Amino acid sequence: MIAVLLFLVPLISGILLFATKNAQQAKMLALLAAIATLVVSLLGLTALKQPAYLEFDVAWLTGINSRFHLKLDGIGQLVCLLTAISFPLIILSAWNNEYSKPNNFFGLLLLSQAGLMGVFLSVDLLLFYFFWELALIPVYFLCSGWGGEKRIAVTFKFFIYTFVGSLIMLVGIIALYFQCNETFDLKIILSQKIDPQVQNWLFWFFFVAFAIKMPVWPFHTWQPDTYEQSPTPVTMVLSGIMVKMGLFAVIRWVAPVFSSAFYQWGDTISLLCIVGMLYASVVAIKQDDLKRLIAYSSIAHIGLMCLALFASNKSGMQGAVLQMFVHGINIIGLWIVANTIEQNYGTRKISELGGLAQQAPTLTIMLVIIALANIALPLTNAFVGEFMMFNGMLSSKITRYNELDTVLAGLCIILAAVYTLNMIKQVFYGAVKREAVGNNAFTMPVKLALTVIIVLILVMGVYPKPFLDLTNEAVDAVLNRMITVK
C-alpha cells in the first residue's frame, strides 16, 4: 500500500492539476498533494513499516515477463523520504512566484515527483526504465516552457544528453534481459551468474546513463547551463533529487548485478570523479553568478559521493547514501536563498551584491548555516556522511590509489570552503552595493521552508543514528552480494 501510494498520490494530483484554472487553487492542491505524499512516506517509516505494506507486485507485461513490482528497502525509503520532504519545500519557496499557466507548471512538477518515486521503488528493470523516463519528460516541458532566455537551446542540450543516456541504458537492459533467462526482476537477475567478460561491457551501458544523470565528468556539461536557465523550483528538483537517481541506480543495479566489473573499473571511475571534483571546484571559485556557483558545487559533491561508492566498503557506501539525503536538503536551501536574493535585488551577480547582512539579517543567518552545512562543518548534517565517505575511501582495499584519491578529494573540500566563504563575504558583508527592488521575496512561506531545512541540518548533525539505522541492512545486503560474486 505504501509503495503504491508514494507514486500514485503525486501522479493523480498532477493529472488533476491540469484541469484546475485558478492559480491559488493550483498552488494549494500541489502543496496538499506534496504534504500527503510526505505523510505516506512517514507512515511507511513508522506505523506501517511491516514488509507487507512496503511491497507491491502484480502482473504487468506478461508477454515479456515484466511485473509491476515495487519495493521499499532502507536505501529506497531514505531517498523517497528526501523526495517527499523536498517537494513541499519547493512549492512553498515558489508560493509567491507568478507563472503563466500555474496549473500546468505545478502539475508537471508533481508528475516528475511521481516518476522519481517510481525510480526509487522499482525492482523490475523495465519498470525502472519506465519511471526513469516519466521523471525526465515533465522536466523537459518545465525547462522549455518556463525557463530563461536561452531555455530552448539549453533544454535541447539537456534532452540530447539524457536521451542518448536513456537509449544506451535501454540497449543494456535488453542485453541483460537475454543474459538472465529473459527476466527483468532484480531478485532473479541477482541469482544468475553473468560472465565477467560480459559484465565488463554491460557495465558501461548502465553506468554511462547514470553518470550523465549525476553528472560525473566528462558527462557534466549539460548541468550548469540547465541549472542556470531553468525556473528555480525546477533547478531544485534537478539538483536536490533528480541527480540522486544516478547514484541510487548505481547502488541498486550496477554494484550488485555487475560486481566483477564494478571492481574492475573502480580505478577508472575514481579518476573521472577526482578530475570532475577538482575541475568543478576550481571553476566554482571563478564564478560570478550565484546559480552557476551552486551548480559547480553540486558537481563536486556528487563526484565525492560516487567516489565513495567505488571504495566498495560499508563506511564509504553508507556515508554516500546518507550524503545523498543531506546534499538534497542543503542544496535546496541554497537555491531558495539564491532565488530570494535574485527576486529582492534583481541580480544573481556576486560582484553586484554586498552588505546584505545589513538589509536582511535573518536571511543572512539562514544562508550562513546552510552554507556551512554544505561544506560539512561539524555538528551539521553533512559532517557525519562526509567523514564516513573519507574513512571508506582511505580504508578501501579495492582501488589501488585510495590514499591519493583521498588526498585529492580532501583538497576539493578545502576549495569548497574557499568559494563558499568567499561568496558569503562578498554577498552579505562589506559595503552595501545594491538596494532592494520590487516586493520583498523573503515571505513567510520562504521563511518556513528555510526553517525546516535548518532544523534538519542541526538535528541530523547532532543525532544521525536513525538515518544510519534505516540504511544499515540494505547496504549490508548490497556489499554481501558484491563480496559473494567477487
Phi and psi in degrees as a GROMACS rama.xvg file:
@    title "Ramachandran Plot"
@    xaxis  label "Phi"
@    yaxis  label "Psi"
@TYPE xy
-60.9443  -44.786  ILE-2
-60.773  -38.8907  ALA-3
-73.2781  -44.6444  VAL-4
-64.7783  -31.1371  LEU-5
-60.4698  -33.2861  LEU-6
-102.029  -23.3383  PHE-7
-73.7634  -38.0387  LEU-8
-61.3316  -52.4853  VAL-9
-68.4594  -29.661  PRO-10
-65.6958  -51.5952  LEU-11
-65.8999  -42.1023  ILE-12
-63.4296  -40.4397  SER-13
-62.5464  -40.4064  GLY-14
-66.944  -42.5886  ILE-15
-62.1965  -33.1945  LEU-16
-62.4652  -28.6261  LEU-17
-64.9669  -22.0198  PHE-18
-93.2875  -2.11099  ALA-19
-87.9159  131.602  THR-20
-100.783  -35.2391  LYS-21
-78.2683  130.347  ASN-22
-62.2328  -44.2173  ALA-23
-66.0427  -38.7488  GLN-24
-64.1616  -37.9373  GLN-25
-63.1013  -44.8126  ALA-26
-63.506  -43.2903  LYS-27
-66.0882  -43.51  MET-28
-63.0809  -41.2502  LEU-29
-62.6059  -43.6928  ALA-30
-66.1381  -43.7044  LEU-31
-62.7546  -40.2345  LEU-32
-64.7252  -41.45  ALA-33
-65.653  -40.4256  ALA-34
-66.7902  -40.2994  ILE-35
-60.3007  -40.9992  ALA-36
-63.3152  -39.5174  THR-37
-63.2172  -41.4308  LEU-38
-61.9798  -42.4754  VAL-39
-60.8172  -43.92  VAL-40
-61.9629  -42.9236  SER-41
-67.3767  -35.0004  LEU-42
-64.0764  -36.5036  LEU-43
-67.699  -19.933  GLY-44
-94.5254  -12.5453  LEU-45
-126.648  -90.4398  THR-46
-69.139  -31.2177  ALA-47
-118.895  48.2302  LEU-48
-92.1719  6.45361  LYS-49
-66.4466  145.514  GLN-50
-53.3871  -33.7246  PRO-51
-61.8959  -30.9627  ALA-52
-83.1477  -17.5257  TYR-53
-101.201  6.52855  LEU-54
-137.014  143.052  GLU-55
-141.54  126.718  PHE-56
-144.52  110.067  ASP-57
-135.411  162.596  VAL-58
-63.9115  143.702  ALA-59
-130.584  -84.6295  TRP-60
-105.446  83.8022  LEU-61
-66.1081  -28.8742  THR-62
-62.5756  -28.8122  GLY-63
-116.173  15.3433  ILE-64
63.7797  42.135  ASN-65
-113.211  137.05  SER-66
-119.453  152.338  ARG-67
-84.1236  84.2378  PHE-68
-116.216  112.115  HIS-69
-115.573  141.349  LEU-70
-153.293  138.97  LYS-71
-106.523  115.448  LEU-72
-103.713  -174.534  ASP-73
-60.6412  -41.7922  GLY-74
-67.4111  -43.7668  ILE-75
-60.8082  -40.1283  GLY-76
-64.0886  -36.7485  GLN-77
-68.1258  -44.1167  LEU-78
-75.4989  -29.6243  VAL-79
-66.7643  -38.5371  CYS-80
-63.2776  -42.4828  LEU-81
-57.4323  -46.5779  LEU-82
-62.2732  -43.1735  THR-83
-67.3941  -36.5942  ALA-84
-73.2904  -37.8686  ILE-85
-67.785  -40.9748  SER-86
-66.5622  -41.0065  PHE-87
-59.7571  -37.956  PRO-88
-64.896  -40.813  LEU-89
-65.0838  -44.3172  ILE-90
-66.8882  -40.5863  ILE-91
-61.0869  -42.1773  LEU-92
-64.9028  -24.1171  SER-93
-101.649  12.1379  ALA-94
-60.4191  -39.412  TRP-95
-98.0067  4.57208  ASN-96
-76.6228  147.014  ASN-97
-103.567  124.724  GLU-98
-125.285  141.273  TYR-99
-68.9915  138.606  SER-100
49.8285  62.3508  LYS-101
-60.8549  -28.0407  PRO-102
-62.4776  -41.7642  ASN-103
-67.8513  -40.0736  ASN-104
-60.3066  -53.0527  PHE-105
-73.5852  -29.355  PHE-106
-63.0945  -44.043  GLY-107
-66.0159  -36.6754  LEU-108
-58.6194  -46.1905  LEU-109
-69.2767  -32.9252  LEU-110
-64.5106  -37.5163  LEU-111
-65.6279  -35.844  SER-112
-64.2858  -40.4486  GLN-113
-60.5213  -42.7303  ALA-114
-64.6715  -41.6089  GLY-115
-61.5844  -45.1044  LEU-116
-59.5798  -41.846  MET-117
-61.9018  -39.6285  GLY-118
-59.4789  -44.1159  VAL-119
-76.6818  -15.1711  PHE-120
-99.1214  -27.0486  LEU-121
-69.6607  132.581  SER-122
-120.231  16.0945  VAL-123
-112.558  126.654  ASP-124
-65.6042  -38.5087  LEU-125
-69.821  -38.0625  LEU-126
-64.7713  -39.2634  LEU-127
-56.9164  -44.3967  PHE-128
-65.5775  -39.1731  TYR-129
-59.265  -47.5807  PHE-130
-71.3324  -32.4637  PHE-131
-56.1863  -46.29  TRP-132
-71.1403  -37.6682  GLU-133
-61.697  -34.8773  LEU-134
-70.1898  -33.4042  ALA-135
-83.1197  -38.4588  LEU-136
-58.5955  -47.3391  ILE-137
-59.6548  -31.5245  PRO-138
-66.9586  -36.3744  VAL-139
-58.0615  -45.6935  TYR-140
-69.0142  -37.6178  PHE-141
-64.3124  -43.9615  LEU-142
-68.098  -44.1755  CYS-143
-75.3215  -28.0402  SER-144
-89.6308  -29.5581  GLY-145
-128.634  13.967  TRP-146
-83.8262  -167.951  GLY-147
-80.0897  -167.38  GLY-148
-62.4189  -34.4998  GLU-149
-96.8183  22.0187  LYS-150
-61.9049  -36.0812  ARG-151
-66.5706  -48.8092  ILE-152
-64.2933  -41.7776  ALA-153
-68.3694  -41.5135  VAL-154
-65.5901  -36.4148  THR-155
-63.1157  -42.0589  PHE-156
-63.2088  -45.0343  LYS-157
-59.1489  -43.3178  PHE-158
-62.3244  -45.6514  PHE-159
-60.9468  -47.6501  ILE-160
-57.5927  -53.1812  TYR-161
-71.1928  -33.8735  THR-162
-65.1273  -45.9338  PHE-163
-61.7337  -43.3661  VAL-164
-60.683  -43.6779  GLY-165
-65.2597  -38.7384  SER-166
-65.2383  -42.4771  LEU-167
-61.391  -43.9301  ILE-168
-63.6674  -39.3503  MET-169
-61.7731  -40.4438  LEU-170
-60.2846  -44.7325  VAL-171
-61.9863  -39.3194  GLY-172
-63.3932  -44.0935  ILE-173
-63.8115  -43.3482  ILE-174
-63.1615  -42.9022  ALA-175
-65.5884  -36.1055  LEU-176
-56.2659  -45.4509  TYR-177
-77.4351  -25.1203  PHE-178
-71.493  -26.3522  GLN-179
-113.17  42.4431  CYS-180
58.1771  40.5533  ASN-181
56.5386  57.5109  GLU-182
-136.839  152.113  THR-183
-111.81  -2.89993  PHE-184
-74.4042  127.793  ASP-185
-58.8565  -43.5338  LEU-186
-61.5374  -42.6702  LYS-187
-70.7017  -40.0503  ILE-188
-58.6757  -41.9843  ILE-189
-67.8413  -20.3502  LEU-190
-83.7146  -9.39777  SER-191
-88.1753  151.131  GLN-192
-101.577  113.275  LYS-193
-99.6867  129.468  ILE-194
-56.3566  133.722  ASP-195
-54.7647  -35.3893  PRO-196
-65.8272  -39.0072  GLN-197
-67.3044  -41.0516  VAL-198
-57.1742  -38.5745  GLN-199
-60.3404  -34.5024  ASN-200
-94.6862  -30.4536  TRP-201
-64.8776  -35.2982  LEU-202
-50.6888  -44.0781  PHE-203
-73.2582  -29.2379  TRP-204
-61.2661  -37.3395  PHE-205
-84.3137  -45.2864  PHE-206
-65.0705  -38.3573  PHE-207
-60.7259  -43.5688  VAL-208
-61.294  -41.9925  ALA-209
-74.0312  -33.6827  PHE-210
-66.9734  -35.0573  ALA-211
-63.1618  -40.2377  ILE-212
-73.8527  -29.6138  LYS-213
-61.4575  -53.4107  MET-214
-97.7915  153.813  PRO-215
-107.118  140.551  VAL-216
-57.2885  137.323  TRP-217
-98.0493  23.5129  PRO-218
-95.4797  20.7011  PHE-219
-97.6745  -8.7105  HIS-220
-67.6112  -17.5416  THR-221
-71.3983  -24.4774  TRP-222
-70.8293  -53.4737  GLN-223
-59.1024  -42.736  PRO-224
-65.6749  -41.085  ASP-225
-65.8535  -42.6697  THR-226
-62.9418  -38.0679  TYR-227
-70.0685  -41.2532  GLU-228
-89.0859  -18.6852  GLN-229
-72.8577  152.446  SER-230
-57.7974  143.443  PRO-231
-55.8182  -40.4523  THR-232
-59.3674  -34.9311  PRO-233
-71.845  -38.4925  VAL-234
-59.9945  -38.2997  THR-235
-62.4074  -41.8404  MET-236
-63.7569  -45.2023  VAL-237
-62.2777  -50.3684  LEU-238
-86.0611  -32.0604  SER-239
-79.5228  -35.4637  GLY-240
-124.952  -48.6845  ILE-241
-64.8683  -33.9899  MET-242
-64.6976  -22.7274  VAL-243
-71.3972  -17.8476  LYS-244
-56.1572  -43.1391  MET-245
-66.32  -46.7056  GLY-246
-63.4272  -44.5913  LEU-247
-60.6538  -42.7426  PHE-248
-64.1896  -35.1871  ALA-249
-61.3125  -42.3739  VAL-250
-70.7382  -42.4606  ILE-251
-72.9164  -43.6431  ARG-252
-112.96  -46.1723  TRP-253
-73.0951  -52.0945  VAL-254
-60.1948  -49.5733  ALA-255
-79.5019  -31.442  PRO-256
-82.3712  -38.4416  VAL-257
-115.476  50.9085  PHE-258
-58.6924  -42.653  SER-259
-61.8051  -45.779  SER-260
-68.9823  -32.2234  ALA-261
-59.1112  -44.0232  PHE-262
-71.1349  -40.4943  TYR-263
-60.9372  -41.185  GLN-264
-100.671  10.3271  TRP-265
-57.1666  -44.5677  GLY-266
-67.4959  -36.7703  ASP-267
-64.9994  -47.0792  THR-268
-65.0479  -39.4207  ILE-269
-59.9117  -40.0513  SER-270
-62.4874  -44.2056  LEU-271
-60.33  -42.0329  LEU-272
-63.4839  -45.3844  CYS-273
-63.2255  -46.211  ILE-274
-60.5699  -44.1253  VAL-275
-63.2711  -41.329  GLY-276
-63.917  -46.7669  MET-277
-63.7515  -45.3214  LEU-278
-60.5927  -50.547  TYR-279
-64.5015  -37.0812  ALA-280
-67.3579  -43.1851  SER-281
-66.0918  -43.8664  VAL-282
-64.4206  -37.9356  VAL-283
-60.0873  -36.9976  ALA-284
-60.8394  -32.8974  ILE-285
-89.1449  -2.16578  LYS-286
-74.8769  142.427  GLN-287
-111.702  -1.10716  ASP-288
-109.245  125.737  ASP-289
-58.0413  -42.2061  LEU-290
-64.1024  -42.6563  LYS-291
-70.8388  -33.9975  ARG-292
-61.3525  -46.3358  LEU-293
-65.6333  -36.4349  ILE-294
-61.9377  -48.0714  ALA-295
-68.9555  -32.8214  TYR-296
-60.2004  -40.5842  SER-297
-64.2405  -39.4465  SER-298
-59.2803  -43.8948  ILE-299
-64.2732  -42.0831  ALA-300
-66.7311  -41.2556  HIS-301
-66.2374  -37.9707  ILE-302
-60.0015  -39.1341  GLY-303
-64.3965  -42.0549  LEU-304
-64.1165  -43.0949  MET-305
-63.9297  -41.0337  CYS-306
-60.1535  -42.0442  LEU-307
-66.2591  -35.5126  ALA-308
-60.2779  -40.2424  LEU-309
-80.5894  0.572832  PHE-310
-68.7418  -22.3369  ALA-311
58.2733  40.9387  SER-312
-138.426  170.021  ASN-313
-66.2274  -42.9435  LYS-314
-60.2262  -45.3645  SER-315
-65.8624  -46.6338  GLY-316
-70.2457  -43.5922  MET-317
-68.152  -35.7083  GLN-318
-63.0684  -40.3322  GLY-319
-66.5644  -40.5327  ALA-320
-63.018  -45.4126  VAL-321
-62.1664  -39.7991  LEU-322
-69.4107  -27.1146  GLN-323
-58.1777  -45.098  MET-324
-66.9298  -48.083  PHE-325
-62.4399  -47.0976  VAL-326
-61.3286  -40.1743  HIS-327
-59.2451  -45.4015  GLY-328
-64.9007  -47.5844  ILE-329
-67.2891  -41.3801  ASN-330
-69.4625  -33.8777  ILE-331
-63.9642  -40.2416  ILE-332
-59.1969  -43.1319  GLY-333
-64.0288  -40.057  LEU-334
-65.8552  -38.5292  TRP-335
-61.3831  -44.2786  ILE-336
-64.5855  -44.6944  VAL-337
-61.1024  -41.601  ALA-338
-66.5422  -39.3853  ASN-339
-63.0885  -42.971  THR-340
-62.0518  -45.5395  ILE-341
-62.2232  -42.3551  GLU-342
-69.5631  -36.0125  GLN-343
-74.6472  -38.2665  ASN-344
-115.879  -0.823631  TYR-345
71.4389  16.8133  GLY-346
-155.372  152.662  THR-347
-109.436  1.00239  ARG-348
-73.1487  122.283  LYS-349
-63.0258  -37.4988  ILE-350
-67.657  -19.4393  SER-351
-96.6282  -0.963295  GLU-352
-111.769  160.403  LEU-353
168.583  148.552  GLY-354
68.561  21.6123  GLY-355
-66.0692  -22.7501  LEU-356
-62.062  -29.6288  ALA-357
-74.5207  -27.7288  GLN-358
-96.7243  -32.4963  GLN-359
-137.377  70.9304  ALA-360
-63.1898  -36.8477  PRO-361
-66.3344  -44.7597  THR-362
-60.7867  -38.5019  LEU-363
-62.1956  -47.1992  THR-364
-59.4926  -43.6439  ILE-365
-65.0249  -43.2513  MET-366
-62.5241  -43.3081  LEU-367
-61.781  -42.9921  VAL-368
-62.8511  -46.3803  ILE-369
-66.884  -41.2687  ILE-370
-65.5228  -40.6617  ALA-371
-68.1539  -33.0479  LEU-372
-65.862  -36.6299  ALA-373
-64.8638  -24.518  ASN-374
-103.743  18.6171  ILE-375
63.4689  44.974  ALA-376
-63.6287  138.446  LEU-377
-53.4008  143.686  PRO-378
76.6034  7.52234  LEU-379
-107.126  165.392  THR-380
-63.5454  -26.5183  ASN-381
-80.8111  -15.7003  ALA-382
-65.5735  -46.1996  PHE-383
-63.2067  -49.4724  VAL-384
-62.3477  -40.511  GLY-385
-67.5603  -39.8285  GLU-386
-61.6248  -43.6712  PHE-387
-64.5355  -38.8098  MET-388
-64.5534  -44.7574  MET-389
-66.416  -38.1536  PHE-390
-61.9038  -42.0071  ASN-391
-64.4922  -42.1567  GLY-392
-65.4812  -43.1382  MET-393
-67.604  -33.524  LEU-394
-95.895  8.78929  SER-395
-63.7465  135.621  SER-396
-101.998  3.05939  LYS-397
-100.3  -54.4238  ILE-398
-76.0983  137.552  THR-399
-76.6422  -22.1947  ARG-400
-116.207  38.7022  TYR-401
-61.823  -35.7055  ASN-402
-69.2692  -42.7789  GLU-403
-64.8356  -42.8402  LEU-404
-57.6664  -42.4665  ASP-405
-65.6573  -41.4184  THR-406
-64.0101  -45.5582  VAL-407
-67.1367  -38.1123  LEU-408
-64.1698  -38.4262  ALA-409
-63.8276  -35.4472  GLY-410
-61.814  -37.9105  LEU-411
-65.5267  -31.915  CYS-412
-66.2822  -39.1918  ILE-413
-63.9183  -43.4566  ILE-414
-63.4788  -35.1898  LEU-415
-62.0875  -40.972  ALA-416
-63.6741  -36.9043  ALA-417
-62.6191  -53.8572  VAL-418
-73.899  -27.2061  TYR-419
-72.6683  -48.6752  THR-420
-67.3625  -35.0275  LEU-421
-64.754  -40.6342  ASN-422
-63.2402  -43.7487  MET-423
-60.782  -44.9079  ILE-424
-62.9604  -46.5242  LYS-425
-73.4514  -36.3373  GLN-426
-82.8007  -40.3274  VAL-427
-105.488  -15.0323  PHE-428
-123.37  176.853  TYR-429
83.6924  -162.31  GLY-430
-73.5982  147.098  ALA-431
-72.2302  121.616  VAL-432
-102.986  -20.7213  LYS-433
-148.693  134.042  ARG-434
-88.2525  154.522  GLU-435
-63.6233  143.972  ALA-436
-120.211  148.417  VAL-437
69.7926  -160.232  GLY-438
-78.2083  151.715  ASN-439
-68.5647  119.031  ASN-440
-87.33  -6.89269  ALA-441
-85.0774  70.0312  PHE-442
-88.3387  174.66  THR-443
-60.6104  -42.9685  MET-444
-58.906  -39.6693  PRO-445
-65.6955  -43.8109  VAL-446
-60.8156  -40.3973  LYS-447
-63.4836  -44.9331  LEU-448
-61.3007  -46.1502  ALA-449
-67.1095  -34.5034  LEU-450
-63.9422  -43.3355  THR-451
-59.9593  -43.3668  VAL-452
-62.4587  -44.3226  ILE-453
-65.6091  -39.0954  ILE-454
-60.8045  -44.0198  VAL-455
-62.4985  -40.9471  LEU-456
-58.4731  -47.4335  ILE-457
-76.0058  -41.8299  LEU-458
-64.8773  -46.9182  VAL-459
-67.3386  -30.9635  MET-460
-67.4533  -32.9038  GLY-461
-89.347  -37.4833  VAL-462
-139.028  79.7146  TYR-463
-85.6073  -0.908997  PRO-464
-53.9713  -45.8097  LYS-465
-57.6328  -35.8352  PRO-466
-72.7448  -37.4058  PHE-467
-69.3521  -40.4675  LEU-468
-62.809  -36.7724  ASP-469
-61.8122  -38.7788  LEU-470
-96.7072  -5.8466  THR-471
-57.2371  -52.3878  ASN-472
-66.3668  -41.4381  GLU-473
-66.5191  -40.2251  ALA-474
-64.4719  -42.7521  VAL-475
-58.3116  -40.9676  ASP-476
-63.3709  -42.2152  ALA-477
-64.7362  -46.8819  VAL-478
-67.3044  -38.7599  LEU-479
-63.2096  -39.1586  ASN-480
-63.6819  -42.1427  ARG-481
-66.0835  -41.7679  MET-482
-64.9126  -40.554  ILE-483
-63.6231  -45.8876  THR-484
-66.6607  -41.2895  VAL-485
